[in-house]
Each structure stands twice: as C-alpha cells, then as structure tokens.
Amino acid sequence: MHALTGFSLVSLLSFGYLSWDWTKPSLVADGPSEASEQPSVAPPQPPHIIFILTDDQGYHDVGYHGSDIETPTLDRLAAEGVKLENYYIQPICTPSRSQLLTGRYQIHTGLQHSIIRPRQPNCLPLDQVTLPQKLQGAGYSTHMVGKWHLGFYRKECLPTRRGFDTFLGSLTGNVDYYTYDNCDGPGVCGFDLHEGENVAWGLSGQYSTMLYAQRVSHILASHSPRQPLFLYVAFQAVHTPLQSPREYLYRYRSMGNVARRKYAAMVTCMDEAVRNITWALKRYGFYNNSVIIFSSDNGGQTFSGGSNWPLRGRKGTYWEGGVRGLGFVHSPLLKRKRRTSRALVHITDWYPTLVGLAGGTVSVADGLDGYDVWPAISEGRASPRTEILHNIDPLYNHARHGSLEGGFGIWNTAVQAAIRVGEWKLLTGDPGYGDWIPPQTLAAFPGSWWNLERMASARQAVWLFNISADPYEREDLAGQRPDVVRALLARLVDYNRTAIPVRYPAENPRAHPDFNGGAWGPWASDEEEEEEEEEARSRSLSRGRRKKKCKICKLRSFFRKLNTRLMSHRI
C-alpha cells in the first residue's frame, strides 16, 4: 500500500505539462490554425448545440486532471467554461448512448444488460422519442457524425430514422480506424462506415478522427447560422484498436508503455480534432450563439492504455472509475464562466436540459429520468438531481455470496446494482474488478505490482461509501451504517418496480455481413421482427410453466453465463 502510494505520487509529480504551439498548422483539417475573433453581436435564439462524445477516455486522461497526455484544446475550453466534477455516465458504450438520446435509465428502455451486439435483433426502443427528434420539432437541423452503437437490425433503427437529418459513421462498436472493418467473432467480419443509409465504401482509408472532424467542418460550411443546429459528434476515439497517425505517436516516443503511447497519441489527435471543430464554429459564424458540451461515454479501459487514477475500477465496472465521467460545458452564453461545478449531473440530464435550451418542452408524459440542469451549470445554482440509479442488471452473473437475507429480506444482494443517493453510494452483487490502477507509464511493471491494491474481500456482495468524503472508495461503511444500507436497498426496490423486461435477444445468423454484400447493416424485415417477438413470448411463457430444470437447460444456462462473462471482458 505504502509502496504504491509513494510510487504513484512520484509518478504524478513527474508528469510535465507540455505547452501547445497554437500557431502550428493543423494536422486534422485544412485551414489556418487560428480563427479571427468575431464581432460581439446579440445572439439569436435558440442556440446551436454541439455535443462531443469520446469513447473510453479515462478520467485521468485529460490535461486538467494532471495527465501526462497533451490535451491543450480540451484544457482551454474547460478552463474558459464550466468543468463538471460531479458528472456521471454509464460503464459501457450502449447504455451511455441510449440514456443520452432518451433521457431514461436503462431499466426504462430494456437495455439493462451489456451492449447491443452486431448480430442481435435489438435497438433503441422505437416507441421512445429521441433527443434529436425533439430538437427537430423545435426547428433544429440535426446531424450525427461518428459511432452509433444503438442497434441497426431494421432500417427503422438507423440514426436517420431516429431524428438525424444526416449521418456519417459506424453502426457497430469497434471498427478499424482506417479500413472500417469490424469482426464480431472469428470469420464474422464486415465493413462498417455509412453515409446516410448507404455503405460509404469510397471513404475507406481515412483515419476516422480526422474524417469526422472534416465532416463537421463541411456541415458548418454549408449551413446557415440563422437556423439552429444540433451536432452530435461521437468520436470512435479512443476505443480500441489502438491506432494513430505516425506524427502523433512520435511526440510520445519516450513513453515506455507501448499501449499507453498509442493511446496518448489517439487522445491528442482527438484533441486537435476538437480544436478544428471549434475553429470552424468561429469561422462560419456559429460560435457566439453555441453551446459546446464535452463528455466521455464511460471509464477508461486500463488494459488498453487508459487511466482513471486515482479513482477505483475501470470501464465495465460500477466503481467510480467506470461511471465518473469527463465533462465540461463551453459557451459564450454561460452566465458564470471559468469555474468548476460540483453539481450532481448525470448523462440522462442532457435530454431535458438541451430541449429546454432549444425552447422545447418536456412533461411527465415523456417519462424522463433526467433533469434540466442548465441553471446549475450556467448560473451555479443547486442541482435538481439528488440521486442516480447507476443500473439494475438482473442478467449479470449473480454474486456467489449475495442473498435476500443479506438484503434485509427486501433485496437480493446477489443482483448487480448500484445507486447513489445524496452523498451515499451503494453497490450490490458483482460491481466488477475493484482495483486502484496507477498510470501505466513504464514498459512493464514487476509481477508483484498487480497485487498491491486488489479488491480486499471477494466474499462480499454489499458496499457502501460516502462519495463526497471518500471519492476513491477506500473505506467501506456497509458494516457501520446498516441503516443507510437498508434505506438505499429500499430505493433499489422502488426503482425495480418501474423496470421493464430486459431485452437481450439471441444473435441471428441472418446478420452476417456476407448476406449484406460484405458490410454490416439492417437485415430483418417486419415479418422477421414479428416472428422474433412471438418466439420470445413463447419462450417466456414456457419458462413460466416449467417447474423443474432439465440437465440440458442447466447446460445452456452455464454457457449463456460464460458467454456473458467473456463479452464483459471484451467490451
């Protein structure tokens, strides 16, 4: 423990902040590196909204959090705006994206479990009005660039059918940055870059971060600043595979850890892409009436170069390292700028917040779990949010040592769940690997390093932390405060009563790219969808009538759980 603390302190103190040459020509997009200042004019209403989402960027992987990675653009935008330092997202890709676009918790969309896989007949619920659809109703032009990862098995699931006027990007969750190929298992590979509803074969070969930044510039160049614009820029960066243009790798050549070196190069390239987007907003007359929101989608994957230090855990876990997000708002329209906000904010809050900024309205009938937090961000008022349901996942592997008795007879603590109420955070079941992982700056750590700070008790199924006093989750108070544990378990029970059934269908062989010309894309017809739903209802009914499990059923259950565990490591 002392050895790790000493090592980490020395490592963090040794990180030098390298200044950026703002006069150097951009490597991401053509044009001058600095935009001329625009004259101050009264901003029209409503504002242009630019939402930038990065993939797998760790809490520690931004300059203003003391990182060894250069992010001068993000640092400057955050310093001039409002840093969100009590901001929460979800631990993996699909859940964060679904909650951003619906304003609802996973338990209210049926997407409580894992991600939407390429071959699953599943997507963002079609009966829910998305954020871009709401903004379209308020007169906005809406455009999406980047990673979708919210299902595509039917054409009705595509971004252009869910509220976006245009789309350029990938439908799946993990593509090559240059070739745009994605494999969902041995021999199940296909091309995944789409423009609108067509496969964009001709754009292959361009690095996705640069391609997406250039597309944003083209959208701005061809759009009138007099019409409100919603731009959703969901960078593939910095998700694996670890690929970067050589010129960005060169500046990190002294970094010993190869994965961290590649990851750092990808982060800096993404930072420069954001710089060029900001420059385009100024050049084409959007900036003075714009709201720029920056957010990560989940914690960093520490096995692939990311770092969430000093937070506990990593991507895919409900520890703070998995759900505490990078976030800030930059806008000339902010009433109180250049500050840090400790207001509690969750990714579901962007839906009502942005609809409100756009002049639209939301009501109880919309069934939102988010709150309008603009007064908290812009004016420094108290946040209307006092609690967050991180998730309840009944399909995740049940904790071996959890039980209904351990949950005071009101909650089965074997079920994976996490909730925050006020300053208290409760976890039940298996929250994921709970290590504290320092920045991986060396080429290789000694074998004993991995055992320095591991999760202390594997026989546990309930944890309680005072997050305000202990953001690093080092002191478990479950044994000392059973009254708080019971109260938070009761809140889980209340939330669970409102949950809809999990939708996590079996993979369909029809989805294989070989049946779609070698590309990932919609494969199911309406008739096939009806057959799938009927089959699912039949399976549910037969399970309800079955009294005893047969051996083959137990075997199937075993392999299903094994597959879930393997997939959780892959994502």
Buried (B, 14 or more C-beta within 10 A) or exposed (E): EEEBBEBBEEBBEEBEEEEBEEEEEBBBBEBEBEBEEBEEEEBEEBBBBBBBBBBBBBBBBBBBBBBBBBBBBBBBBBBBBBBBBBBBBBBBBBBBBBBBBBBBBBBBBBBBBBBBBBBBBBBBBEEBBBBBBBBBBBEBBBBBBBBBBBBBBBBBBBBBBBBBBBBBBBBBBBBBBBEBBBBBEEEBBBBBBBBBBEBBEEBBEBBBBBBBBBBBBBBBEEBEBEEBBBBBBBBBBBBBEBBBBEEBBEBBEEBEBEBBBBBBBBBBBBBBBBBBBBBBBBBBBBBBBBBBBBBBBBBBBBEBBBBBBBBBBBBBBBBBBBBBBBBBBBBBBBEEBEEEBBBBBBBBBBBBBBBBBBBBEBEEEBBBBBBBBBBBBBEBEEBBBEBBBBBBBBBBBBBEBBBEEBBEEEBBBBBBBBBBBEEBBBBBBBBBBBBBBBBBBBEEBEEEBEEBBEBEEEEBBBBBBBBEEBBBBEEBBBEEBEEBBEEBBBBBEEBBEEBEEBBBBEBBEBBBBEEBEEBBBBBBEEEBBEEBEEEBEEEEEEEEEEEEEEEEEEEEEEEEBEEBEEEBEEB
